[in-house]
């Protein structure tokens, strides 16, 4: 197998697997904190029991994420030595700080799990706060490294490697604030709707205990707020991409010709040979408005750039459509849920709405993975935009296919073990509320 192709497949598999656990490490502690707050406010035992069960899930998924994250750190050196040699001096501080955040989350998660009954209720409750904060910090910090790869700045090239020109240059990348907010909200949305789907599924099976209704209401509230903020964040990030990576934006919209009043495309299959898109719905002027703030704004097309510098237009465009479609479906589900909640005045949700929540449960993670494909595939053929080609970064070894098989087996084994442990936790009896 071609070393570049095998290395990319292995990295894609590893990141796709790890992102699920990283998202849970960011999102589930916030729900846990919400359950703790409700327990303190209401004094109802089912909230406390819910928080402790979510803490167990967090611990299991955090441990698996630690394994997959460690594998990723090895892969960076093994598969992409050219990238690490060229950019390591710039990216090092972000990876180091992310490690600190990881350890803080592990420490306070341990205090929360083993402090129950040993710490005072108030102190025990507060140990959940650093878990949520450090989980968020971990994602925000590591996003800085990716943002710098998208838009490198504050460095100079000396002896064939990137040397930072100021302390913490990795955090100077223009897209970082927008990417960090968007990534964090993506994790919150994914986890919130997944938890809501699990609770709704339990209720459809006749389990109408207080903790299931509590989990459903809290996660739908968290998901609705996160989704509303994500719509604003997505618009902001699209504007940043338009300014810093116009070729990526052109691929996202399959926009081939530079034009004014450029339309946004919904769906469709691009044909890179003819520069056309079959079956797309067009919204006149919407892409110009998004990219420039004006309906008459000029948006560069793909043909304004060398053909060998285009990303995979079909992959990027279809992934962008999946991300937008899944996010839009969740936004509509949130609006419908809370509209009906307002009209029901506390009545139980109808079964058809619970089925809607169940069907929407995987959409957040689908959007998360599709958005990651847009971000990474849209930067190709560069690993560091405009400076380092992916083909120049890969290992020269020809046996990468063997490590791809080994890591695939590792992730399959981890998935099976994780599923077995989570099922054991889920089947444990709930304590009857006092």
C-alpha positions in Angstrom: 0.0 0.0 0.0 1.2 3.5 -0.8 2.7 4.9 2.5 1.0 8.3 2.2 -2.4 6.7 1.6 -1.9 4.2 4.5 -0.7 6.9 6.8 -3.7 9.1 6.1 -6.1 6.2 6.6 -4.5 5.4 9.9 -4.6 9.0 11.1 -8.2 9.4 9.9 -9.3 6.2 11.7 -7.5 7.2 14.9 -8.9 10.7 15.0 -12.4 9.7 14.1 -12.3 7.2 17.0 -10.6 9.6 19.5 -12.9 12.5 18.7 -15.9 10.7 20.1 -14.2 10.2 23.5 -12.8 13.7 23.5 -16.3 15.1 22.9 -17.7 13.0 25.8 -14.8 14.3 28.0 -15.9 17.8 27.3 -19.7 17.5 27.2 -20.7 14.9 29.8 -19.0 16.7 32.7 -21.2 19.7 32.0 -24.3 17.6 32.2 -22.9 16.0 35.4 -22.4 19.5 36.9 -26.0 20.4 35.9 -27.3 17.3 37.7 -25.3 18.3 40.8 -26.7 21.8 40.7 -30.3 20.4 40.4 -29.6 18.0 43.3 -28.4 20.9 45.5 -31.4 23.1 44.5 -34.2 20.5 44.8 -32.8 18.0 47.3 -34.2 15.2 45.2 -32.1 12.0 45.3 -32.6 11.0 41.7 -30.5 14.0 40.5 -27.6 13.0 42.7 -27.9 9.4 41.5 -28.0 10.6 37.9 -24.8 12.7 38.4 -22.9 9.8 39.9 -23.9 7.4 37.1 -22.8 10.0 34.5 -19.6 10.3 36.4 -19.0 6.6 36.0 -19.7 6.8 32.2 -17.3 9.8 32.1 -14.5 7.8 33.8 -14.8 4.9 31.5 -14.9 7.0 28.3 -12.1 9.2 29.7 -9.9 6.2 30.2 -10.5 4.9 26.6 -9.9 8.4 25.3 -6.6 8.4 27.1 -5.6 5.2 25.3 -6.6 6.5 21.9 -5.0 9.9 22.6 -1.7 8.2 23.5 -1.9 6.2 20.3 -2.3 9.5 18.4 0.7 11.0 20.0 2.8 8.1 18.8 1.3 8.2 15.4 2.4 11.9 14.9 6.0 10.8 15.3 5.8 7.5 13.5 3.7 8.5 10.5 4.5 12.2 10.1 8.2 12.7 11.1 8.5 15.5 8.5 5.6 17.5 10.1 6.9 17.1 13.6 10.4 18.0 12.7 9.2 21.1 10.8 6.5 22.4 13.2 7.3 20.8 16.5 8.9 23.9 18.0 5.8 25.9 17.4 3.2 23.3 18.4 5.0 22.0 21.4 3.5 24.5 24.0 -0.1 23.6 22.9 0.5 19.9 23.3 2.2 20.4 26.7 -0.6 22.6 28.1 -3.2 20.2 26.8 -1.4 17.5 28.8 -1.7 19.6 31.9 -5.5 20.0 31.3 -5.8 16.3 30.8 -4.1 15.5 34.1 -6.2 18.1 36.0 -9.4 16.5 34.6 -8.2 13.1 35.7 -7.3 14.3 39.2 -10.6 16.0 39.9 -12.6 13.2 38.3 -10.9 10.8 40.7 -11.7 13.2 43.6 -15.3 13.3 42.5 -15.7 9.5 42.1 -13.9 8.5 45.3 -14.8 11.5 47.4 -18.5 10.6 47.6 -19.3 10.0 51.2 -15.8 11.1 52.2 -15.9 14.8 51.4 -18.6 17.2 52.6 -21.5 17.4 50.1 -20.6 21.0 49.2 -16.9 20.2 48.6 -17.8 17.0 46.7 -20.1 19.0 44.4 -17.4 21.6 43.7 -14.9 18.9 42.6 -17.1 18.5 39.5 -16.4 22.1 38.4 -12.7 21.5 37.5 -13.7 18.4 35.6 -15.9 20.4 33.3 -13.5 23.3 33.0 -10.4 21.3 32.3 -12.3 19.2 29.8 -13.2 22.3 27.9 -9.7 23.7 28.3 -8.2 20.5 26.8 -10.3 20.8 23.7 -9.7 24.6 23.3 -5.9 24.3 23.7 -5.5 21.4 21.3 -7.6 23.3 18.8 -5.0 26.0 18.7 -2.5 23.6 17.1 -5.0 22.8 14.4 -5.8 26.5 13.9 -2.1 27.2 13.4 -1.9 24.5 10.8 -4.8 26.1 9.0 -3.4 29.6 9.2 0.3 29.6 10.4 1.7 32.9 11.8 4.3 34.3 14.2 7.1 32.1 12.9 10.1 32.1 10.6 11.8 29.3 8.8 15.4 28.6 9.9 17.4 25.7 8.6 14.3 24.1 7.1 12.2 24.2 10.2 9.6 26.6 11.7 10.9 28.6 14.6 8.4 30.7 16.6 9.1 34.5 16.7 7.2 35.0 20.0 6.2 33.0 23.0 3.2 30.8 22.5 3.1 31.6 18.8 0.7 28.6 18.3 -2.0 30.7 20.0 -1.7 33.6 17.5 -3.5 31.9 14.6 -6.4 34.0 13.4 -9.0 31.2 13.2 -8.3 29.9 16.8 -11.0 31.8 18.7 -13.7 30.9 16.2 -12.5 27.3 15.8 -12.3 26.8 19.6 -15.8 28.0 20.2 -17.2 26.0 17.3 -15.4 22.8 18.3 -16.5 23.1 22.0 -20.1 23.7 21.0 -19.9 20.8 18.6 -18.9 18.5 21.5 -21.7 19.9 23.7 -24.3 19.4 21.0 -23.1 15.9 20.2 -23.2 14.7 23.8 -26.4 16.4 24.8 -28.5 14.9 22.0 -26.9 11.5 22.4 -27.8 11.5 26.1 -31.3 12.7 25.3 -31.7 9.9 22.8 -30.7 7.3 25.4 -33.2 8.7 27.9 -35.9 8.9 25.3 -35.3 5.3 24.3 -35.6 4.2 27.9 -38.9 6.0 28.2 -40.2 4.4 25.0 -39.4 1.0 26.6 -41.7 1.9 29.5 -39.1 3.2 31.9 -40.7 6.3 33.3 -38.6 6.8 36.4 -37.7 10.3 37.6 -34.1 10.0 36.6 -35.0 9.3 32.9 -37.3 12.3 32.7 -34.6 14.4 34.5 -31.9 13.2 32.1 -34.1 14.0 29.1 -35.1 17.4 30.2 -31.6 18.5 31.2 -29.9 17.2 28.1 -32.5 18.7 25.8 -32.1 22.1 27.5 -28.3 21.9 27.2 -28.5 20.7 23.6 -31.0 23.5 22.6 -28.8 26.3 24.1 -25.6 24.8 22.6 -27.3 24.4 19.2 -28.6 28.0 19.1 -25.1 29.2 19.9 -23.6 26.9 17.3 -25.7 28.5 14.5 -24.1 31.8 15.4 -20.6 30.3 15.7 -20.9 28.5 12.4 -21.7 31.7 10.6 -18.7 33.4 12.3 -16.4 30.6 11.4 -17.5 30.5 7.8 -16.5 34.2 7.5 -13.1 33.4 9.0 -12.6 30.6 6.5 -13.6 33.0 3.7 -10.8 35.4 4.7 -8.0 33.0 5.6 -8.7 29.9 3.4 -10.8 30.9 0.3 -9.9 27.7 -1.6 -11.5 25.7 1.3 -14.6 27.8 1.2 -14.8 27.3 -2.6 -14.5 23.5 -2.1 -17.2 23.6 0.7 -19.6 25.2 -1.7 -18.3 23.6 -4.9 -17.8 27.1 -6.2 -15.7 26.8 -9.4 -15.9 30.3 -11.0 -15.0 33.6 -9.4 -18.2 35.7 -9.4 -20.3 38.3 -7.6 -23.7 37.4 -6.1 -22.4 33.9 -5.7 -25.1 31.4 -4.7 -24.8 29.0 -1.8 -25.5 25.4 -2.8 -27.6 22.9 -0.9 -26.7 19.4 -1.8 -25.6 18.4 -5.3 -22.8 16.4 -6.7 -19.8 18.3 -8.1 -18.1 17.4 -11.3 -14.5 18.8 -11.1 -13.9 18.2 -14.9 -16.7 20.4 -16.1 -16.9 22.7 -13.1 -20.6 22.0 -12.6 -22.8 20.7 -9.7 -25.7 18.4 -10.5 -28.8 18.4 -8.5 -28.1 21.3 -6.1 -30.5 23.8 -4.8 -29.1 27.4 -5.2 -29.7 30.3 -2.9 -28.8 33.4 -5.0 -26.2 35.7 -3.4 -26.0 33.7 -0.1 -22.4 32.7 -0.5 -21.3 36.3 -1.3 -23.2 37.5 1.8 -21.6 34.8 3.9 -18.1 35.5 2.6 -18.1 39.3 2.2 -21.1 40.6 4.0 -22.5 41.9 0.8 -24.8 40.4 -1.9 -22.5 41.9 -4.5 -19.3 40.7 -2.9 -16.9 38.8 -5.2 -16.1 35.2 -4.1 -13.0 33.5 -5.6 -13.7 30.2 -7.3 -11.6 27.1 -7.4 -10.4 27.9 -10.9 -8.6 30.9 -9.5 -6.1 28.5 -7.9 -3.7 25.9 -9.4 -5.5 22.6 -9.9 -2.9 20.7 -7.9 -3.7 22.9 -4.9 -7.4 22.0 -4.8 -8.7 19.8 -2.0 -11.0 16.9 -2.8 -14.0 19.0 -3.8 -16.5 16.1 -3.8 -15.5 14.9 -0.3 -15.4 18.4 1.2 -18.7 19.6 -0.3 -20.6 16.5 0.6 -19.2 16.5 4.1 -20.1 20.1 4.5 -23.7 19.3 3.4 -23.9 16.4 5.9 -22.7 18.7 8.7 -25.1 21.5 7.8 -28.0 19.0 7.3 -27.4 17.2 10.6 -27.1 20.5 12.5 -30.2 21.9 10.9 -32.2 18.8 11.8 -31.1 19.1 15.5 -31.9 22.8 15.5 -35.4 22.0 14.2 -35.8 19.2 16.8 -34.8 21.6 19.6 -37.3 24.2 18.5 -40.1 21.7 18.2 -39.3 20.1 21.6 -39.4 23.3 23.5 -42.4 24.7 21.6 -44.4 21.6 22.6 -42.9 21.7 26.1 -44.3 25.2 26.5 -47.7 24.1 25.2 -47.8 20.8 27.2 -47.2 22.7 30.5 -45.3 19.8 32.1 -47.2 16.9 30.5 -45.2 13.9 29.3 -43.9 14.1 25.8 -45.8 12.2 23.1 -44.3 9.0 21.8 -43.7 10.4 18.3 -41.6 13.2 19.8 -39.6 10.7 21.8 -39.0 8.7 18.6 -37.8 12.0 17.0 -35.3 12.4 19.9 -34.1 8.9 19.5 -33.6 9.3 15.7 -31.7 12.6 16.3 -29.4 11.1 18.9 -26.5 10.2 16.5 -26.8 13.4 14.4 -24.6 15.5 16.6 -21.7 13.0 16.3 -22.4 12.7 12.6 -22.1 16.5 12.3 -18.9 16.5 14.4 -17.2 13.9 12.2 -18.3 15.5 9.0 -17.1 18.9 10.2 -13.8 17.5 11.0 -13.5 16.1 7.5 -14.3 19.5 6.1 -11.6 21.1 8.3 -8.9 18.6 7.5 -9.7 17.6 4.0 -10.4 21.2 3.0 -6.7 22.1 3.9 -5.2 19.4 1.6 -2.8 19.0 0.0 -1.2 21.0 2.8 -0.5 19.8 6.3 0.5 23.3 7.2 -1.4 25.7 4.9 0.9 27.3 2.3 4.1 26.0 3.8 4.4 22.2 4.2 2.8 19.7 1.9 1.3 16.5 3.4 3.3 14.4 0.9 6.5 15.9 2.3 5.6 15.1 5.9 4.9 11.4 5.7 7.3 8.6 6.8 9.3 7.0 4.0 8.7 3.5 5.4 6.7 1.1 3.2 5.2 -1.0 6.0 2.6 1.5 7.2 -0.1 -0.9 6.1 0.9 -3.3 9.0 0.5 -0.6 11.6 -2.9 0.4 10.1 -4.1 -3.2 10.6 -2.8 -3.3 14.2 -4.4 0.0 15.1 -7.6 -1.0 13.5 -7.6 -4.1 15.7 -6.8 -2.0 18.7 -9.8 0.3 18.1 -12.2 -2.6 17.5 -11.1 -4.2 20.8 -11.4 -1.0 22.7 -14.9 -0.5 21.2 -16.0 -3.9 22.3 -14.6 -3.5 25.8 -16.1 -0.1 26.2 -19.5 -1.3 25.1 -19.4 -4.2 27.6 -18.4 -1.9 30.5 -21.0 0.7 29.7 -23.8 -1.9 29.4 -22.8 -3.2 32.9 -23.1 0.3 34.3 -26.4 0.9 32.5 -27.9 -2.4 33.9 -27.0 -1.6 37.5 -30.2 -0.8 39.5 -31.1 2.8 40.2 -31.6 3.8 43.7 -35.2 4.6 44.6 -35.5 8.4 45.2 -36.1 9.3 48.9 
